[in-house]
């Protein structure tokens, strides 16, 4: 069954989407990289623009940075890299440092996202790549023209500081807005950069 809030669109032109939650002032984690402000809020993961519906219907591979990967190791795997990786999908972790390896379909890679993009698309099949977590990696996908959508679940809180949603200028077009529990959920198309604009 298709969940309301997930668009019907051809996957042939689909490259990657960033799906994340943010405070209303544009931070995806507080200054201590904590998500305590987020995880206690009401949301239906199977509902409109919900995380589980997005994952089940749209995603064939994952890409993340080392900070997100370490957060998953520390919180979802209780600090134990020998435990099974929580995602069955192939995952690319972009890092400039050595990382402990969880048990799963993981590839720790370096370098430009464009160099690894063909492999990610091939692994994703008829679905897309989910750029998980930090805004810097999503920004790198956008810089390379490889990010086509941004999904944001806006939480009813202002943090004042922390890790930014996107640490650079990215032009967007609003496509859809729904309410899911405590969150205002929005889906944007990523547009080409404006000529002469400062990043």
C-alpha positions in Angstrom: 0.0 0.0 0.0 1.3 3.4 -0.9 1.5 5.9 2.0 0.1 9.4 1.4 2.9 12.0 1.3 5.2 9.8 -0.8 5.2 11.1 -4.4 4.8 8.9 -7.5 7.8 9.7 -9.7 9.9 7.8 -12.1 13.1 6.4 -10.6 15.1 6.6 -13.8 16.1 10.2 -13.0 16.3 9.7 -9.3 19.8 10.1 -7.8 19.8 10.8 -4.1 17.6 12.2 -1.3 18.4 13.6 2.0 15.8 12.7 4.6 16.3 14.2 8.0 14.8 16.0 11.0 15.7 19.5 12.0 14.9 22.1 14.7 13.0 25.1 13.4 16.2 27.1 13.4 18.0 24.7 11.1 20.0 22.3 13.2 20.0 18.5 13.0 21.9 17.9 16.2 22.7 20.0 19.3 26.3 21.2 20.0 27.0 17.9 21.8 25.8 15.9 18.8 22.8 14.8 20.9 19.3 14.0 19.4 17.6 14.0 22.8 15.5 17.0 21.6 14.2 14.8 18.8 13.7 11.2 19.9 11.0 11.8 22.5 8.6 13.5 20.1 5.4 12.0 18.6 5.7 10.8 15.0 4.1 8.0 13.0 7.0 6.4 11.1 4.6 4.7 8.8 2.4 7.9 8.3 2.6 10.8 5.9 6.3 11.5 5.0 7.3 9.0 7.7 10.7 7.5 7.9 9.8 3.9 7.5 7.5 4.6 4.6 10.3 6.5 2.9 12.8 3.8 3.6 10.6 0.9 2.4 9.3 2.6 -0.8 12.2 4.8 -2.0 15.6 3.6 -0.8 17.9 1.1 -2.3 21.3 2.2 -0.8 22.6 4.5 1.9 25.4 7.0 2.1 26.6 8.6 5.3 29.6 10.4 6.9 31.7 9.1 9.8 29.9 11.2 12.4 26.5 9.6 11.6 28.1 6.2 11.4 29.7 6.6 14.8 26.4 7.8 16.2 24.7 4.7 15.0 27.5 2.5 16.5 27.2 4.2 19.8 23.4 4.4 20.1 21.7 1.7 17.9 24.5 -0.9 18.4 25.3 0.1 22.0 28.9 0.8 21.1 29.5 -2.7 19.8 30.8 -2.8 16.2 30.7 -6.6 16.2 26.9 -6.5 16.3 24.8 -6.5 13.1 24.4 -3.3 11.2 20.7 -2.2 11.5 20.2 -1.7 7.8 19.9 -4.5 5.3 20.7 -2.2 2.4 24.2 -1.6 1.0 25.8 1.3 2.8 28.6 3.7 1.9 30.4 5.5 4.7 32.5 8.5 3.6 35.4 9.0 6.0 39.0 10.2 6.0 39.9 8.0 9.0 39.8 4.4 10.0 36.6 3.2 11.5 35.4 0.2 13.5 33.4 -2.1 11.2 30.0 -3.4 12.1 28.7 -6.7 10.6 26.8 -5.9 7.4 26.9 -4.7 3.8 29.3 -1.7 4.5 31.9 0.1 2.4 34.1 2.7 4.0 35.3 5.0 1.2 37.2 8.2 0.7 37.2 11.0 -1.9 34.6 12.8 -4.0 31.0 11.5 -3.8 30.8 11.6 -7.6 33.5 8.9 -7.9 31.3 6.5 -5.9 27.9 7.6 -7.2 27.7 5.0 -10.1 28.4 2.1 -7.7 25.7 3.4 -5.3 23.1 3.8 -8.1 23.9 0.3 -9.4 23.5 -1.2 -5.9 20.2 0.8 -5.4 18.6 -0.8 -8.5 15.3 0.8 -9.3 15.4 2.9 -6.1 17.4 5.8 -4.9 20.3 6.6 -2.5 19.4 8.0 0.9 22.0 10.5 2.2 21.7 9.9 5.9 22.4 12.3 8.7 24.9 15.2 8.4 24.3 18.2 6.2 27.9 18.4 5.0 27.7 15.1 3.0 24.3 16.2 1.6 25.9 19.4 0.6 28.6 17.5 -1.3 26.0 15.6 -3.2 24.3 18.9 -4.0 27.6 20.5 -5.2 28.1 17.6 -7.6 24.5 17.9 -8.9 23.6 14.5 -7.5 21.0 15.5 -4.8 17.5 15.8 -6.2 15.4 15.9 -3.1 15.5 17.2 0.5 12.9 15.8 3.0 12.8 17.6 6.4 10.8 16.7 9.4 10.7 20.1 11.3 10.6 19.5 15.1 8.9 22.1 17.3 12.0 23.3 19.0 14.8 25.9 18.5 18.3 24.8 19.5 20.3 28.0 19.0 23.4 26.2 17.9 24.6 22.8 16.6 25.1 20.9 13.4 23.4 22.8 10.5 20.9 21.2 8.2 22.9 22.3 5.2 26.2 24.3 5.7 26.0 26.0 2.4 23.5 27.7 0.1 21.3 25.3 -1.8 18.3 26.5 -3.8 15.1 24.5 -3.2 11.5 24.3 -4.5 8.8 23.3 -2.0 6.8 20.3 -3.4 4.7 19.1 -0.5 3.9 19.7 3.2 2.1 17.5 5.7 1.7 17.2 9.4 2.9 14.0 11.1 2.4 14.0 14.9 4.6 16.8 16.4 6.3 17.5 13.0 5.7 19.7 10.0 7.1 17.6 7.2 8.3 19.1 3.9 9.6 17.8 0.7 11.8 20.0 -1.6 13.3 19.6 -5.0 16.9 20.6 -5.2 17.4 23.3 -7.9 20.5 24.2 -9.9 22.6 26.9 -8.2 21.8 30.5 -9.1 24.5 32.0 -11.4 26.8 34.3 -9.5 25.4 33.3 -6.1 27.8 32.9 -3.1 27.8 29.4 -1.6 
